[in-house]
Amino acid sequence: MTEARLLTRVFLPPEAFSDGMATLEGQVFRHVARVLRMGEGDHLLLLDGTGRGWVARLERVTRSDATAILLQGVVEEGPPLREVHLAVPLLKGDRTELVLQKCTELGVSCFHVYPAERSVVRLADRVGARRERFQSVCRSAAEQCGAFRVPEVRIWESTQGFLEQVSTAGRFIAWEEEDRLSARDALQDGRPCTLATGPEGGFSRQEVDLWTDHGFRPVSLGRRILRAETAPIALCALALCAL
């Protein structure tokens, strides 16, 4: 049997696993059977997105679904470096998806998409479809990078609603006007944290006041002004890759 780390990785919802078997349906099935052209007898690594994985063998493949038998449990190689939540506004074009993809690879635990005052794109339309698409981007990135967990994507109707539920002790907002506390220094302790970055037009002074009123500390990402899609990647890299 092929070594687990070399097998095709596929995430399934936890309810797809039962009694030593797993069922592949919908988009996942189509990807496995039609894109990858896997068939009965082929092996793959199935994951439930919560840290559990199994080497599995396809036993039955039909036109609409497939069944796999779970052969061997696979243990996640060490816990995440730290719990990191990232709050990011909806950005233009596919830039939000770029942030989700790269920050999933870095190890972000959960994404929070919130409506910023100066956001160019508004969240009001197609919230359900956006969330489904964003979750798919995270799932694909997790499969590609070898992660055992898929970060959840939450979309908030208001910044206030998001801020009221933040539970981490560490809270930091990247702000281009901050010149005293660097993100590198602030993120060294390894504690669970929530990070926030702004939209293309940056944060207004009133927004920064709102975030700081809820315990967020402004931090600097350096002397240069980073793009709205670059800042969250840089901030998460400082939080996760230096540990």
N, C-alpha and C positions, 0 to 999 in steps of 0.2 A: 504494500500500500504506500502511496506517495506521502512524503512527510507533510504534516499538516500545514506548515507555513508556506508550502509551495502550491497548495490547492486553491482553486477559485473560491473566493470568499463571497458569501451571499447572506444578507440580513433578512430575517423573517420576523413578523410580529410574534411575541411570546405565545399567543394563542394558537399559532400554527404548529406548535410542538405538543405531542400527546402520546403517552404509552410507547416511548421509544421510536416514534415515527415523526415525520414532519411533512406538511403539505405545502407545495409551492403552487401559487395561483396568481392570476392577474399579471401585472407588469413584471414581477419577479420571474414568474414562469416563462413568459415570452422571452425575457432576456436570456434565461438559461437554455431554453429549448430551441429558440429560433435564431438568436444572435450568436450565442456560444456553441450551438448545435450539440449540446450534451444529451446523452441518451441513457437508457437503462444500463446499469453496470458502472457508470462513471462516478467518480468520487469528487466530493466538494466539501468545503468547510461552511457549515451553517451556524449562524450566530443570531441570538435573540435581541441584541442591542443593549442588554443590561450587564454584559460582562461574561456571559456563558456562551460556549461554543462546542460544536461536535463535528467530528469527521463523519460524513454520511455517504451512503451509496444510493443512487437513484434506482428504485425498484420497479416503478411503473410510470410510464410517460404516455399521456393521452394527448388529444388535440387541445385540451383546455386546462389541464393541470398535471401535476406529477407528485408522486409519493417517494419519500426517501427514508431509509432505515438508518437510525443513529448508531454508529459503530463504536465511537470512543469520545469521551469528553476531553475537551482541550481547555487548559487553564490560562487565563489572561496573564501575560508576563509582567507582573508587578502592577500595583495600583496607579491611578493617574498621579502626576506630580503634585497637583493641587487642584482644588475645585475653583474654576474660573467661570464666571458668568459675564457675557459681553452684551452690553446694550448699544445698539447701533440704529440709526434712522434708516428709512427706506431711501436708497440712493438711485440716481439715474441709470437707465439701461440695465445692464447685467452686473453692475458694480456691487450690488448687495450680494448676489450669488458668488461673486469672486471672494468677498469677505467671508461668507459662510464656508466656502470650500477651503480656503487657506487656513482659517482659524480652527476648523474641524481637524485638519491635519496637525496643527500645533497642539491640540488637546483641549479646546474649550468644552466645558461641560454643558452649557445651555446658552442659547441666544435669545435676546429680547429685542424685538423690532418695535420702536416707539416713534410717535409723530413729533418731530422737532419743529420749532417755530419757523425756521428758515428752510425747511425741506423743500426741494423743488418738486418732488413727487409726493402725492398724498396717499395715505393708507386706506382711505374710505372705500375704494372700489376693490372688488374681487379679493377680499380678505381670505376667504376659504381656499380659493385657488392659489393665491400667493403662498399661503402656509404649506399647502401640499407640495408645491414646487420647491420651496425652500427646504422642506424636510427631505425631499428626494435628492437635492444637491448635497446635503449633509450625509445622507446614507451612502451615496456614491463615493464621496470623499473618504468616509470611514472605511469602506471596502478597499479602496485604493491604497490607503496609507497603513493598513494593518491594524486598525483600531478594533477593539471589542465592543465599544459603546458608540451609539449614535446620539449626538447631542439633540436635545429637544429645541424646537423653534417656537417661541411664543410671540404673538403679535398683540400689541396693546393699543387700546383706543385713545389713551391719554398718558402723558408722561407722569402725571400725578398718580394715576392708578398703578403704574409700574413702580414708582418710588416707594409707595406705601407698603409694598410686599417684599422689598429687599431685606434679606436676612443675614447676609455675610457681615462680619465685623469690618473687613477691609473694603473700602469704597473709594474709587478714584475716577476722576473725570479729566480727560486730556483737554487742555485749554491752551490755545496759542499765546494768551497773555500772561500765563503763569511763568515766572522767571526765578523762583526760589527753590521749589521742590522738584527734582527730576524724577521721572517715572522709574528710572533704573534704581535709584536709591529707595523709593517708596515701596517697591515690589520685591525687595530682597528677603523678606521674612518667611515666605512660603505659606502664609495663611490663606484660607479660602477668601476670595475677593470678587467683587463686582466692578467691572471696568466699563466706562462709557466714552464714546466719541460722538462728534457732532456731524451735521450735514454739510453739503457743499458750501453753504453760506456761513458756516461757523455758528457758535452759540451766541445768543444775545446776553447782555449783562444780566437781564432778569432771569434767564434760564439758568445761568451759572449760580445765581443766588438761590434759586429753587433747589438745585441739586445739592448745594452746600448746606442748605437748611435741613436736608435729609441725610446728612453725615458724609457726603462725598467731598474728598479733598482734591483740589485742582493739582494736576501734575503737568510737567513739561516734557515734550518729546524732542527737545532740542531747539536750536536757533532757526531751523528751516520750517516753513509752513508746508505740512504734508497734505496731500490730497485726502478727501474724505474716505476713500477706499484704502489708502496706505496707512493712515493713522491707526485703525483698529488692529491691523496685522502687526504693525510695529509694537503696539502696546501689549498685545497677547504674547508676542515673541519674548518680550522682556519679562513677562509674568511666568512663562512656562519653560523657556529654553535655557534659562540661566541656572535652573535648579538641578 
